[in-house]
Amino acid sequence: MSVLAALTPPFLVCAAVIAAIVAFLRHEMGRSRHDRGGDSDVNSGRRPTAGDSGAGSDADAATSARSDS
């Protein structure tokens, strides 16, 4: 009986960690269902930066090549 009393706290901690991992994974995996409908950049509401598309970096390279000559 004393062995069971000694092992109860580690079992409770283990159960809490497993429950937290399951809840986290369900939350993260559930988020991907919302992004299936379209492009996530379009739906996110953020403005694209130069690193998001190749066109911006090509234009910058052409401009810097002209200024060097």
N, C-alpha and C positions, 0 to 999 in steps of 0.2 A: 504494500500500500504506500510506503514512503517513496518508493521508486516512481510511482504514478504521480505523487505530489511534487516530486522533484522535476519531472519531465513536463508537467502541465504548462508552465510559462514558455518554454521553448516551442511547444506545440501551438500555443496561442499566437506567438510571434510569427511562426511559420505560416499559419492560416491567414493571419492579417497581411503578410507579404504577398501570398498567393492571391488573395482577394484584390489587393491593390494592383497587382500585375494584370489580372483579368480585367479589372475596370479600366485600366489605362489602355490595354490593347483593344477593348471594345470601343472606347472613345476614339482612338486613332484609326482603327479600321472602319468605323462608321463614318468618319469624315470623308473617306475616299468615295463613298457613294454619292455625295453631293457634287463632286467634281467630274463625274462621268458624263454629265449632260453637255459639257462644252469645255472650251479652253479655260483653264484656271486663271490665267492672266487677265482675260477679258472680264471674268466675273469677280475678280478680287478687288477691283476699284483702284488699284495703284497705277501710277503712271509708269510706262516703260522707260528704261534707262538705255544708254548707249550699249551696254553689255547684253541687253536682251535680244537684240537683232544684229545680224551681220551687216545690214545696210549702213548703220551709223559708223561702224568701225572702218568700213571701206571708204566712206566719204571722208573721214578724218585722215586716213592714210593718203588719199589723193590730194587733199588740201596741204598736208605737210610736205608732200613730194614737190608740189608746185612752189611752195615758199622757199625750198632749199635751192632751186635753180635760178 
